[in-house]
Amino acid sequence: MFQLPFPVFDANANAGSEELGNLPEWDLSDLYTADDAPELTRDLAWLEGECAAFAADYEGKLAGLDAGGFLACVLRNEKINTIAGRIMSYAGLRYYQLTTEAERAKFLSDAQEKITNYTTPLVFFTLELNRIEDSSMDALFAANADLSRYKPVFDRIRAMKPHQLSDELEKFLHDLGVVGDAWERMFDETIAGLEFEVDGEPLNIEGTLNLLTDPDREKREAAARELASVFADNVKTFARVHNTQTKEKEIIDRWRGMPTAQTGRHLSNDVEPEVVEALRDAVVAAYPKLSHRYYELKRKWLGLDVMQMWDRNAPLPMEDTSVVGWEDARETVMSAYAGFDERMAEIAEPFFTKGWIDAAVKPGKAPGAFAHPTVTDVHPYVMLNYLGKPRDVMTLAHELGHGVHQVLAAGQGEMLSSTPLTLAETASVFGEMLTFRKMLSEAKDDNQRRVMLAGKVEDMINTVVRQIAFYDFECKLHAARREGELTPEDIGALWMSVQAESLGPAFEYMDGYENFWCYIPHFVHSPFYVYAYAFGDGLVNALYAVYEENPEGFQDKYFDMLKAGGSMHHKELLAPFGLDASDPKFWDKGLSMISGFIDELEAMEA
């Protein structure tokens, strides 16, 4: 019935602090002005009363409603989702600003428990809905155009029909959800509280991970070994979180009759398993011509006989290491957006001017980056940990792309605006591509072009190759957990089994790298989320190829796709562009763009 609209942290995001200019902070007052604001108290009271009233009015009666009555029911449900989403967005965003503050953690936990309790009586809604015959639902949609626009929502709900449990068990699982959420918070708070020391300097995890991109190889190695040491000290805690979360999922999946651990994610993404497997197989088959080939080039550039893991994200010897100030980053991204279409820049502008971005690195702030849609009658918020590196400019372009998408999709309303994860990365990766292409066109010489191409290839490898390797790790992890409890060494062995395959023979691995699965939040917050990055990157590469081949009218079709939100299947969304993600050749088209960039880099070395 109700899902907490929590953000998922994006790939490739870095963090740190330099003289970067005036970095913006969130103004959360568009949600609520304070944790004791009268509007918040009012909304909590309304939610408790309306959930009880909704259950009293509709439980046991859905099958007897006519089209008008069913529409009224849907609209009330949508308002409940909006108010609950607003409360949880405020509690969650406030928490992510300072995860180590006990009061904020308590406020989030209390809000979560209240909303879980309030919405438990609503579990009947999807259960009764899935007992209605298809013919009866079709007749309702045919009788009322305003109701029929919600059909995609109900199609996705009804896709779970074969996996639905009894009313009593569904209510039990709804109530039990706060326990799983507590394990997620334990992971977040543990990560945020880790303390590192490199060359005598105390650092949090973001600052330490950032040193893996330092020009000084000794500093990169010191950071890598410190990460390995701290992860080893905490690996039992992280293994417990993963064992518990994975076992909980296995139990629920088994009771629901899910054929695989991935099935639930595919259903929520509204994507066919065979499409995901075609993507996975295409990427794995392309490892030799993508990551293996690129890292061999990088090994030569760095003048190394063999690369260590701390060299993977090292800057190139010819790279400009100057810091990009915030205003320069803003200008770069906004001009790229405006160059594509002025409407895109206009939608992005308020993020900078109205307190919709939180950019600075602060002690206790959550790591990484995300764009959180909140609810459709407010606006999204973007979180960054801005360092001033060129890659951070790309992260800004990425998250703003999410924000633009979320603003445009908001017109669909609360139930239809949410985009499946596979399509949610479309606008973000497209925003990155626009920014990259603009910067590449302005390259001053071959050396600058080489650095930019190499940076883009690294980002694409991180987005496609690395995320599919993560997906394979998760598949192995969940399969192994079904056979019994996993030790940290067991999990580490699974991690290492995908690393060498995906990264290639240019690398060897230090002792301790087997624990670097510990800090990846996706594995805990959203199992199997990671393939959405590769899906989005491949989709955008294909889209961009269409744009280059025939730009006439592309912008309008692109905006229509973003405005659709979650109201259309990926086949319908891509059809106007002549694309079809169910065609295995579709993925080869996207991967060939990455390969083409590597071809150009190799040609520069000839």
C-alpha positions in Angstrom: 0.0 0.0 0.0 2.6 2.5 1.1 6.3 2.4 0.4 8.7 4.8 2.1 10.1 7.1 -0.6 13.7 6.8 0.6 16.6 7.6 -1.7 19.1 5.2 -3.0 22.7 6.4 -3.2 24.1 6.8 -6.7 27.1 5.1 -8.2 30.4 7.0 -8.9 29.7 9.7 -6.3 32.6 11.2 -4.3 32.9 13.6 -1.5 35.3 16.0 0.2 36.0 19.6 1.1 38.1 22.3 -0.5 37.9 26.0 -1.2 34.9 25.5 -3.5 32.9 28.7 -3.0 29.6 29.1 -1.4 28.2 25.5 -1.3 24.4 25.4 -0.8 22.5 23.7 1.9 19.0 22.3 2.0 16.0 24.4 3.1 13.6 21.7 4.2 10.9 24.2 5.1 8.9 23.4 2.0 8.2 20.1 3.7 8.0 21.2 7.3 9.6 24.1 9.2 10.7 22.0 12.2 10.3 18.5 13.8 7.7 20.0 16.2 6.0 22.2 13.6 2.2 22.3 14.1 1.7 21.3 10.4 3.6 18.1 11.1 1.5 17.4 14.2 -1.6 18.1 12.1 -0.6 15.8 9.3 0.3 12.9 11.6 -3.1 13.2 13.3 -4.9 13.4 9.9 -3.0 10.4 8.7 -3.9 8.3 11.7 -7.6 9.2 11.4 -7.8 8.9 7.6 -6.1 5.5 7.5 -8.7 4.2 10.0 -11.6 5.8 8.1 -10.3 4.5 4.8 -10.3 0.9 6.2 -13.7 1.3 7.7 -15.2 2.7 4.5 -13.6 0.2 2.0 -12.4 -3.0 3.7 -14.4 -5.9 2.3 -16.2 -3.7 -0.2 -13.7 -3.1 -3.1 -15.3 -5.7 -5.3 -18.7 -4.0 -5.1 -17.6 -0.5 -6.0 -18.7 1.0 -9.3 -16.2 3.0 -11.4 -17.0 6.3 -9.7 -16.8 4.8 -6.2 -13.5 3.1 -7.1 -12.0 6.4 -8.4 -13.0 8.1 -5.1 -11.2 5.3 -3.3 -8.1 5.6 -5.4 -7.9 9.4 -4.9 -8.2 9.0 -1.1 -5.4 6.4 -1.2 -3.3 8.8 -3.3 -3.7 11.5 -0.7 -2.7 9.1 2.1 0.4 8.3 0.2 1.2 12.0 -0.3 0.9 12.9 3.4 2.8 9.8 4.5 5.5 10.5 1.9 5.8 14.1 3.0 6.4 13.1 6.6 8.9 10.4 5.8 10.7 12.6 3.3 11.2 15.3 5.9 12.4 12.8 8.6 14.7 11.0 6.1 16.3 14.0 4.6 16.9 15.6 8.0 18.5 12.3 9.1 20.8 12.1 6.1 22.1 15.5 6.8 23.5 14.3 10.2 23.1 10.5 10.6 25.2 10.5 13.8 22.9 12.7 15.8 20.8 10.5 18.1 17.8 12.9 18.1 17.5 12.8 14.3 17.8 9.0 14.2 15.1 8.8 16.9 12.8 11.2 15.1 13.1 9.1 11.9 12.6 5.8 13.8 9.5 7.2 15.6 8.0 8.6 12.4 8.6 5.3 10.7 6.9 3.3 13.4 3.9 5.7 13.6 3.4 5.5 9.8 3.8 1.7 9.8 1.2 1.5 12.6 -1.2 4.0 10.9 -1.0 2.2 7.5 -1.3 -1.4 8.7 -5.1 -1.3 8.4 -4.6 -0.5 4.7 -2.9 -3.7 3.8 -6.4 -5.0 2.8 -6.3 -2.7 -0.3 -3.9 -4.6 -2.4 -5.1 -8.0 -1.1 -8.7 -7.3 -2.1 -7.7 -5.7 -5.3 -5.8 -8.8 -6.4 -8.9 -10.9 -5.7 -11.0 -9.0 -8.2 -11.4 -10.7 -11.6 -9.5 -9.3 -14.6 -12.8 -8.8 -16.5 -14.3 -6.8 -13.6 -11.2 -4.5 -13.5 -11.3 -4.0 -17.2 -15.0 -3.0 -17.0 -14.2 -0.4 -14.3 -11.4 1.1 -16.4 -13.6 1.1 -19.5 -16.4 3.0 -17.7 -14.3 5.9 -16.4 -11.5 7.7 -18.2 -10.2 9.3 -15.0 -9.9 5.9 -13.4 -8.4 4.3 -16.5 -5.2 6.5 -16.3 -4.4 4.5 -13.1 -4.4 1.2 -14.9 -0.6 0.9 -15.1 -0.4 1.2 -11.3 -2.9 -1.6 -10.8 -1.2 -3.7 -13.5 2.0 -3.6 -11.5 0.2 -4.3 -8.2 -1.6 -7.2 -9.8 1.7 -8.6 -11.1 2.3 -9.6 -7.5 -1.0 -11.5 -7.4 0.7 -15.0 -7.7 2.9 -14.1 -4.8 0.3 -12.7 -2.4 -0.1 -14.3 1.0 -3.1 -14.4 3.3 -4.5 -11.1 4.7 -3.1 -12.0 8.2 0.4 -12.8 7.0 0.5 -9.6 4.8 -0.4 -7.5 7.8 2.3 -9.3 9.9 5.0 -8.6 7.2 3.9 -5.0 7.0 4.4 -4.6 10.8 7.6 -6.5 10.7 9.1 -4.1 8.1 10.3 -1.7 10.8 12.8 -4.4 11.9 14.4 -4.7 8.5 14.5 -0.9 8.4 16.4 -0.9 11.7 19.1 -3.1 10.2 19.4 -0.6 7.4 19.8 2.2 9.9 22.4 0.2 11.7 24.4 -0.1 8.5 24.1 3.6 7.8 25.1 4.7 11.3 28.0 2.2 11.3 29.3 3.5 8.0 28.9 7.1 9.0 30.6 6.5 12.3 33.7 4.8 10.9 37.0 6.6 11.8 40.1 6.5 9.6 43.5 8.0 9.8 45.8 8.6 6.9 49.2 10.2 7.3 48.1 11.4 10.8 44.9 13.0 9.5 41.5 11.8 10.9 39.0 11.2 8.2 35.5 9.8 7.6 34.8 7.2 5.0 34.1 9.7 2.2 37.3 11.5 2.8 39.3 8.3 2.8 37.6 6.9 -0.3 38.4 10.2 -2.0 42.1 9.6 -1.4 41.9 6.7 -3.8 41.8 9.3 -6.6 44.8 11.2 -5.2 47.7 11.8 -7.6 50.2 10.6 -5.0 50.3 6.8 -5.3 51.7 6.3 -1.8 48.8 8.3 -0.4 46.3 6.1 -2.5 48.0 3.0 -1.1 47.9 4.3 2.5 44.2 5.1 2.1 43.4 1.7 0.6 45.2 -0.1 3.4 43.5 2.0 6.1 40.1 1.2 4.5 41.0 -2.5 4.5 42.1 -2.3 8.2 38.9 -0.5 9.4 36.7 -2.7 7.3 38.4 -5.8 8.8 37.8 -4.5 12.3 34.1 -4.1 11.5 33.5 -6.9 9.1 31.6 -9.1 11.6 29.0 -6.3 12.0 28.7 -5.9 8.2 28.5 -9.7 7.7 25.7 -9.9 10.3 23.7 -7.1 8.6 24.1 -8.9 5.2 23.3 -12.4 6.6 20.2 -11.0 8.4 18.9 -9.0 5.5 19.5 -11.7 3.0 17.9 -14.4 5.2 14.9 -12.2 5.8 14.5 -11.8 2.0 14.9 -15.5 1.4 12.2 -16.3 3.9 9.8 -13.8 2.5 10.6 -14.8 -1.1 10.1 -18.5 -0.2 6.7 -17.8 1.4 5.7 -15.7 -1.6 6.8 -18.4 -4.1 9.3 -16.2 -5.8 11.3 -18.4 -8.2 14.5 -16.4 -7.7 15.9 -13.8 -5.3 15.9 -11.3 -8.2 12.2 -11.8 -9.2 10.8 -9.2 -6.8 13.2 -6.5 -8.1 12.2 -7.3 -11.7 8.5 -7.1 -10.9 9.0 -3.7 -9.1 11.0 -2.5 -12.1 8.3 -3.6 -14.5 11.0 -5.4 -16.6 11.1 -8.9 -17.9 13.8 -11.2 -16.4 15.0 -12.2 -19.9 15.7 -8.5 -20.7 17.9 -8.2 -17.6 19.7 -11.4 -18.3 20.3 -10.2 -21.9 21.8 -7.0 -20.5 23.9 -9.0 -18.0 25.2 -11.4 -20.6 26.0 -8.7 -23.1 28.0 -6.8 -20.5 29.9 -9.8 -19.2 30.7 -10.9 -22.8 32.0 -7.4 -23.4 34.4 -7.3 -20.4 37.5 -8.1 -22.6 36.8 -5.2 -25.1 35.7 -2.8 -22.4 37.3 -2.9 -18.9 40.1 -5.3 -19.7 41.2 -3.3 -22.7 40.9 0.1 -21.0 42.7 -0.9 -17.8 45.6 -2.2 -19.9 45.8 1.2 -21.5 45.7 2.9 -18.0 48.4 0.5 -16.7 50.7 1.8 -19.5 49.8 5.4 -18.8 50.7 5.0 -15.2 54.0 3.3 -16.0 53.2 0.2 -13.9 54.0 -3.5 -14.4 50.7 -4.4 -12.7 47.9 -2.2 -11.2 46.7 -2.5 -7.6 43.2 -1.7 -6.6 44.2 1.7 -5.4 45.2 2.5 -9.0 41.8 1.9 -10.5 40.5 5.4 -10.0 43.9 7.1 -10.0 44.1 10.4 -12.0 46.1 10.1 -15.3 49.6 11.5 -15.2 48.6 14.1 -17.8 45.4 15.1 -15.9 44.6 18.6 -14.7 44.2 18.3 -11.0 42.9 21.9 -10.4 39.7 22.2 -8.3 36.4 23.1 -10.0 34.6 25.7 -7.9 30.9 25.4 -7.3 29.9 28.3 -9.6 32.0 26.9 -12.4 30.4 23.5 -12.0 26.9 25.1 -12.0 27.7 27.1 -15.1 29.1 24.0 -16.9 26.0 21.8 -16.2 23.4 24.5 -16.8 24.9 25.6 -20.1 25.0 22.0 -21.2 21.3 21.6 -20.3 20.4 24.8 -22.0 22.3 23.8 -25.1 20.0 20.8 -25.4 16.8 22.6 -24.5 16.2 25.8 -22.6 13.3 24.1 -20.8 15.7 21.7 -19.2 17.8 24.5 -17.7 14.7 26.4 -16.5 13.5 23.3 -14.6 17.0 22.9 -13.0 17.5 26.5 -12.0 15.4 26.4 -8.7 17.6 23.6 -7.4 20.4 26.2 -7.1 18.4 29.2 -6.0 15.8 27.8 -3.6 17.7 25.5 -1.3 17.0 22.2 -3.1 20.7 21.1 -3.1 22.9 20.2 -0.1 26.4 20.1 -1.5 29.0 20.4 1.3 30.8 17.6 3.1 30.0 17.7 6.8 30.8 15.3 9.7 28.1 12.7 10.1 26.4 13.5 6.7 25.5 10.5 4.7 28.0 9.5 2.0 27.4 9.6 -1.7 24.8 11.4 -3.7 21.1 11.1 -4.5 18.0 13.0 -5.8 15.0 12.4 -3.6 11.6 13.1 -5.3 9.8 13.7 -1.9 6.1 14.1 -3.0 4.5 15.5 -6.1 3.1 18.6 -4.5 6.5 19.7 -3.2 9.7 19.2 -5.2 12.8 17.0 -5.2 16.0 17.5 -3.1 19.5 16.7 -4.3 22.3 15.6 -2.0 25.9 15.8 -3.0 29.3 15.5 -1.2 31.0 18.0 -3.5 34.8 17.8 -3.9 35.5 20.0 -6.9 36.8 17.2 -9.1 35.6 16.9 -12.7 33.8 13.7 -11.7 31.9 15.7 -9.1 30.7 18.0 -11.9 29.4 14.8 -13.6 27.7 13.8 -10.4 26.0 17.2 -10.2 24.8 16.7 -13.8 23.6 13.2 -13.0 21.6 14.2 -9.9 20.1 17.3 -11.6 19.0 15.0 -14.4 17.1 12.9 -11.7 15.7 16.1 -10.4 14.4 17.4 -13.8 12.9 13.9 -14.4 11.1 14.0 -11.0 9.8 17.5 -11.5 8.4 16.6 -15.0 6.9 13.3 -13.8 5.2 15.0 -10.8 2.3 15.9 -13.1 1.3 12.3 -13.1 0.3 12.5 -9.4 1.6 10.5 -6.5 0.7 7.0 -7.7 1.9 7.3 -11.3 4.9 9.6 -11.0 7.3 7.0 -9.6 9.5 5.6 -12.4 10.8 2.0 -12.3 14.4 1.9 -11.4 15.5 0.8 -14.9 14.0 4.0 -16.4 14.8 6.2 -13.4 18.4 6.4 -14.5 17.5 7.7 -18.0 17.5 11.4 -17.4 20.4 11.3 -15.0 22.7 9.5 -17.4 21.5 11.6 -20.3 22.3 14.8 -18.2 25.8 13.4 -17.7 26.2 12.7 -21.4 25.1 16.2 -22.4 27.6 17.7 -19.9 30.4 15.5 -21.1 29.7 16.2 -24.8 29.8 19.9 -24.1 33.0 19.7 -22.2 34.6 17.4 -24.9 33.6 19.8 -27.7 35.5 22.6 -25.8 38.7 20.6 -25.2 41.7 22.8 -26.0 44.0 20.0 -27.4 44.5 16.3 -27.8 45.8 15.8 -24.3 42.8 17.4 -22.7 40.5 15.4 -25.1 42.4 12.2 -24.0 41.9 13.0 -20.3 38.2 13.7 -20.8 37.6 10.6 -22.9 39.4 8.4 -20.4 37.4 10.0 -17.5 34.2 9.2 -19.3 35.2 5.7 -20.1 36.1 5.2 -16.4 32.6 6.5 -15.4 30.9 4.2 -17.9 32.9 1.2 -16.8 31.9 2.1 -13.2 28.3 2.5 -14.3 28.1 -0.6 -16.5 30.8 -3.1 -15.9 31.2 -2.6 -12.2 27.5 -2.5 -11.5 26.9 -5.8 -13.4 29.8 -7.3 -11.4 27.9 -6.1 -8.3 24.8 -7.7 -9.6 26.6 -11.0 -10.1 28.0 -10.7 -6.6 24.5 -10.2 -5.2 23.1 -13.1 -7.2 25.9 -15.3 -5.7 25.4 -13.9 -2.2 21.7 -14.6 -2.1 22.1 -18.1 -3.6 24.8 -19.0 -1.1 22.8 -17.6 1.9 20.0 -20.0 1.0 22.5 -22.8 1.8 23.3 -21.4 5.3 25.0 -18.7 7.3 27.9 -17.0 5.6 31.1 -16.1 7.3 32.9 -12.8 6.4 35.4 -15.0 4.5 32.6 -16.6 2.5 31.3 -13.3 1.5 34.8 -12.0 0.7 35.4 -15.0 -1.6 32.2 -14.3 -3.5 33.3 -10.6 -3.9 36.7 -11.6 -5.2 35.2 -14.0 -7.7 33.6 -11.2 -9.6 36.4 -8.6 -9.3 39.1 -10.4 -11.3 36.6 -11.4 -14.0 35.3 -7.9 -14.5 38.4 -5.8 -14.1 40.8 -8.1 -16.0 44.5 -9.2 -15.9 45.9 -5.7 -15.4 45.2 -5.9 -11.7 46.4 -7.8 -8.6 44.7 -7.5 -5.3 46.0 -6.6 -1.9 45.1 -8.6 1.3 42.0 -6.9 2.7 40.3 -6.1 -0.6 38.1 -9.1 -0.1 36.2 -7.0 2.5 35.4 -4.0 0.2 31.8 -5.2 -0.3 31.2 -3.9 3.2 30.5 -0.2 2.4 28.2 -0.6 -0.7 24.8 0.7 0.5 22.8 -0.7 -2.4 23.3 -4.3 -1.2 21.6 -3.4 2.1 19.0 -0.8 1.1 17.8 -2.1 -2.3 19.0 -5.6 -3.3 19.6 -6.0 -7.0 19.1 -2.3 -7.6 22.5 -2.0 -9.2 21.6 -3.4 -12.7 19.4 -0.3 -13.1 22.6 1.7 -13.6 23.8 -0.5 -16.5 20.2 -0.6 -17.9 20.1 3.2 -17.8 23.5 3.7 -19.3 22.8 1.4 -22.2 19.4 2.9 -22.8 20.9 6.5 -22.8 23.7 5.5 -25.1 21.2 4.2 -27.6 19.0 7.3 -27.1 21.9 9.6 -27.6 22.8 7.8 -30.8 19.3 8.5 -32.1 19.7 12.1 -31.1 22.9 12.5 -33.0 21.5 10.7 -36.1 18.3 12.6 -36.2 18.0 15.6 -33.7 14.8 17.0 -35.4 11.9 16.8 -32.9 14.0 14.7 -30.4 13.6 17.1 -27.5 9.8 17.0 -27.5 9.8 13.2 -27.6 12.4 13.2 -24.8 10.3 15.5 -22.5 7.2 13.4 -23.2 9.1 10.3 -22.0 10.2 12.0 -18.8 6.7 13.4 -18.2 5.2 9.9 -18.4 6.8 8.9 -15.1 5.7 5.4 -14.3 2.6 5.5 -16.5 4.1 3.5 -19.4 6.2 0.4 -19.9 9.7 0.7 -21.3 8.6 -0.7 -24.7 6.0 2.1 -25.0 8.4 4.8 -23.9 11.1 3.8 -26.3 8.9 3.0 -29.3 8.8 6.7 -30.5 12.6 6.6 -30.8 12.6 3.3 -32.7 14.3 1.4 -29.8 13.4 -1.8 -28.1 15.2 -3.0 -24.9 13.9 -6.6 -25.4 16.1 -6.9 -28.5 19.5 -8.3 -27.5 21.2 -6.1 -30.1 19.9 -3.1 -28.3 22.5 -3.6 -25.5 25.3 -4.1 -28.0 24.5 -0.7 -29.5 25.0 0.9 -26.1 28.1 -1.0 -25.3 29.6 -0.1 -28.7 29.7 3.6 -27.7 32.0 2.8 -24.8 34.1 0.6 -27.0 34.3 3.4 -29.6 35.7 5.8 -27.0 38.4 3.2 -26.1 39.1 2.8 -29.8 39.7 6.6 -30.0 42.0 6.4 -26.9 44.0 3.6 -28.5 44.3 5.5 -31.7 45.8 8.4 -29.8 48.6 6.1 -28.6 49.5 4.8 -32.0 
